[in-house]
């Protein structure tokens, strides 16, 4: 699992990026960890510095990438 960065968001607890596999890890409050596949590293960089993680996620990530849902991802905390 990549290093997870705790973020300030009402919906997202932490985000991380696995550069070797191009996987974006997003841990949601009360839901769990989703892994989004084949995400460009620049998108993660932009996500990390975006002022609103939820708005960025909804605009640039949600519905654009294949993902692994929480029931199939590691249970480690951010």
C-alpha positions, -999 to 999 in steps of 0.1 A, spaced: 0 0 0 13 35 -8 19 62 17 -15 77 26 -19 114 30 -45 124 55 -66 152 39 -91 178 52 -124 167 37 -159 158 49 -160 128 26 -124 117 20 -101 107 49 -69 100 30 -53 96 -5 -22 78 -18 -7 68 -51 11 37 -62 33 49 -91 45 15 -102 9 3 -107 -7 37 -114 -32 31 -87 -49 59 -68 -60 50 -33 -89 69 -18 -101 62 17 -136 76 24 -149 84 58 -172 56 70 -170 36 37 -135 23 32 -107 22 7 -113 24 -31 -85 18 -55 -88 35 -89 -68 19 -117 -45 34 -144 -46 70 -130 -20 94 -143 5 106 -117 -2 143 -126 -38 137 -116 -28 125 -82 -5 155 -78 -34 179 -86 -57 160 -63 -33 163 -34 -31 201 -37 -67 208 -46 -85 230 -21 -117 208 -22 -110 171 -23 -146 162 -28 -151 186 -57 -119 174 -74 -129 138 -69 -164 143 -84 -151 163 -114 -119 144 -123 -121 108 -109 -156 96 -102 -169 76 -132 -137 80 -152 -116 50 -139 -121 14 -131 -120 7 -94 -117 -19 -67 -144 -14 -41 -138 -15 -3 -149 -51 2 -119 -62 -20 -92 -38 -7 -69 -38 24 -84 -28 57 -54 -8 70 -62 26 84 -48 58 67 
